Amino acid sequence: MNQRIIILLCAALALGSVGTLTAAEKGDAIPDCTVASTGEATNFNLKQFQGKVLYIDFWASWCSHCAQSFPFLNTLNHEFKDRGLQVIAINLDENLADAQDFLAKYPPNFMVAVDAKQQCATDFGVKAMPSSYLVDRKGHIRHIHIGFRAGEAEELKALVEQLLAEH
């Protein structure tokens, strides 16, 4: 009986570590994933933005913290897009109408995309909403942030400014 428990625990640990290996971590290159733009109904790959600082934000319409983060993302985009920042908010709703209703309430002035198959979210290892990834100009993840509280905005803004200052 003890041997069976040990085998099950080892299998569980092995499976857990496999999941961890696939999640994007600080210092990793961003995953090679493609999402669909909501505006033009075209697909694009996140790697095509190499050379820009990326603020990639995974969100869903049911997420109350996402509603709080959208005004912050609008401010970031407005202040820094001319310096090389690309804000991309990737929606994970199963029902696109829910996302459209959210966007009508919280209009974005930044790029919004849809990850219908949630493959990109899986590749990044998204665990909660919102999950944000700051990516440097070389395409490496430099900061991962889970959730959003208004008090964190200044720290996130400072991290964006730091990455924009790097060449």
C-alpha positions in Angstrom: 0.0 0.0 0.0 2.8 2.5 0.9 4.6 1.7 -2.4 1.4 2.6 -4.3 1.1 5.9 -2.5 4.7 6.7 -3.3 4.2 5.9 -7.0 1.1 8.1 -7.1 2.9 11.0 -5.4 5.8 10.7 -7.8 3.4 10.7 -10.7 1.6 13.7 -9.4 4.9 15.6 -8.9 6.1 14.6 -12.3 2.9 15.9 -13.9 3.1 19.1 -11.9 6.6 19.7 -13.0 5.7 19.1 -16.7 3.0 21.9 -16.4 5.6 24.2 -14.8 8.0 23.6 -17.7 5.5 24.8 -20.3 4.6 28.0 -18.4 6.5 31.1 -19.4 8.7 32.5 -16.7 10.7 35.7 -16.1 13.7 35.7 -18.4 12.1 33.4 -21.0 11.5 34.4 -24.5 7.8 35.0 -25.1 5.9 31.9 -26.4 5.4 31.7 -30.1 1.7 32.1 -30.2 -0.9 33.7 -32.5 -4.0 35.5 -31.5 -6.8 37.2 -33.5 -7.3 41.0 -33.5 -10.8 42.0 -32.6 -10.6 45.1 -34.8 -9.5 43.8 -38.1 -10.4 40.1 -37.7 -6.8 39.2 -38.6 -4.4 36.9 -36.8 -1.0 38.1 -35.6 1.9 36.5 -33.7 3.2 38.2 -30.6 6.8 37.7 -31.8 6.2 40.2 -34.6 6.4 43.0 -32.1 10.1 42.3 -31.2 11.8 45.7 -31.0 9.0 47.2 -28.9 8.3 46.9 -25.2 5.2 44.8 -24.7 2.6 45.0 -22.0 0.6 41.8 -22.6 -2.5 41.5 -20.5 -4.8 38.4 -20.3 -8.3 39.3 -19.3 -11.9 38.2 -19.2 -15.2 40.0 -19.0 -16.2 38.5 -15.7 -13.0 39.8 -14.0 -13.6 42.8 -11.7 -9.9 43.6 -11.5 -9.8 43.6 -15.3 -12.4 46.4 -15.3 -10.1 48.3 -12.9 -7.0 47.7 -15.1 -8.4 48.9 -18.4 -8.2 52.7 -17.5 -4.6 52.1 -16.4 -3.8 50.3 -19.7 -5.4 53.3 -21.6 -3.1 55.7 -19.6 0.0 53.6 -20.3 -0.8 53.4 -24.0 -1.4 57.1 -24.2 1.7 58.0 -22.4 4.2 55.6 -23.9 3.1 54.3 -27.3 5.2 56.9 -29.1 8.3 55.7 -27.1 7.9 52.1 -28.2 5.3 50.5 -25.9 2.7 48.2 -27.4 -0.2 47.3 -25.1 -2.0 44.1 -26.1 -5.0 42.9 -24.1 -5.8 39.3 -24.9 -9.4 38.2 -24.1 -10.1 34.6 -22.9 -13.9 34.7 -22.8 -15.7 31.7 -24.3 -18.5 33.9 -25.5 -17.2 36.8 -27.7 -20.4 38.7 -27.0 -19.4 38.9 -23.3 -16.1 40.5 -24.3 -17.8 43.0 -26.6 -20.2 44.1 -23.8 -17.2 44.6 -21.5 -15.4 46.6 -24.2 -18.5 48.8 -24.7 -18.3 49.6 -20.9 -14.5 50.0 -20.8 -13.4 51.2 -24.2 -9.7 50.5 -24.9 -7.4 52.8 -26.8 -4.9 49.9 -27.2 -4.8 46.6 -29.2 -7.3 44.0 -28.1 -7.0 40.4 -29.3 -8.9 37.1 -28.8 -7.3 33.8 -27.8 -10.3 31.6 -28.7 -8.5 28.3 -28.2 -6.7 29.6 -25.2 -3.5 28.2 -26.5 -1.6 31.4 -26.0 -2.8 31.6 -22.4 -1.7 28.0 -21.9 1.7 28.7 -23.4 2.2 31.7 -21.0 0.8 29.6 -18.1 -1.9 32.1 -17.2 -3.2 31.3 -13.7 -5.5 34.2 -12.8 -7.2 37.2 -14.3 -5.7 39.6 -15.2 -2.2 38.2 -15.8 0.2 40.7 -17.2 3.6 40.2 -18.8 6.1 42.9 -19.4 8.4 42.0 -22.3 11.6 43.8 -23.3 12.6 44.9 -26.8 14.4 41.6 -27.4 11.2 39.6 -26.7 12.1 38.4 -23.1 9.7 38.4 -20.3 11.0 40.8 -17.6 8.1 41.0 -15.2 5.0 38.9 -14.5 2.1 40.5 -12.6 -1.0 38.7 -11.4 -4.2 40.6 -10.6 -4.5 44.4 -10.5 -5.0 46.9 -7.7 -4.9 50.6 -8.2 -2.1 51.0 -5.8 0.2 48.9 -8.1 -0.2 51.2 -11.0 2.8 53.4 -10.2 5.1 50.4 -9.8 4.0 48.9 -13.1 4.4 52.3 -14.8 8.0 52.6 -13.4 8.8 49.1 -14.8 7.5 50.1 -18.2 9.6 53.3 -18.1 12.7 51.2 -17.2 12.2 48.9 -20.1 11.6 51.7 -22.5 14.9 53.4 -21.4 16.9 50.2 -22.3 18.3 50.0 -25.8 
